[in-house]
């Protein structure tokens, strides 16, 4: 069922206002009052749609996760980490500066954990396709890969790794493919 256009407009205004404010200050310093004023809506209107500011981010993250899953569903589970990171970057590309700002804060854990879970499932599926039958080994390998890749991705988003998107995807792919035998 389609949402009322007024609801869609109000939520879009609140999301835009949140992103503007994130360019000016840390997430933890943004209040509902300030957000509502920036979006030109009443505080009561805010509370008709959300319980707290975090819910706007959660809704935004869920939308992004849905787009990522759709993008990954277009290609078979190959376990190619470079391909996975290119898909993630493709989904995040439009708002990459925003994601980089969000990565600086602690609230980003929820989003990164969701992406890690998708990557873990992708690697598990790829290992099964390659004929690995040991389910415990599949789970361990997938978890190690996913946790390591996502930690490197977070460091890259924070700006700690001076690489462009393609260079980062290639280098992480090499590490995963070759292990420590660089």
DAJO-V301716 format. One record per pair of residues at least 12 apart in sequence whose C-alpha atoms are under 7 Angstrom apart, sorted by the first residue. I is the first residue (numbers start at 1). J is the second residue. If there is no record, write none. Layout:
i;j
I;J
I;J
This chain:
i;j
13;39
14;35
14;36
14;39
15;56
17;35
17;38
17;39
18;35
32;53
61;111
67;91
68;87
68;88
68;91
71;87
72;87
77;122
77;125
77;126
78;126
79;122
79;123
79;126
81;173
82;169
82;170
82;172
82;173
85;169
86;169
100;157
100;158
103;154
103;157
103;158
104;158
116;146
116;147
116;150
119;146
120;142
120;143
120;146
123;142
124;138
124;139
124;142
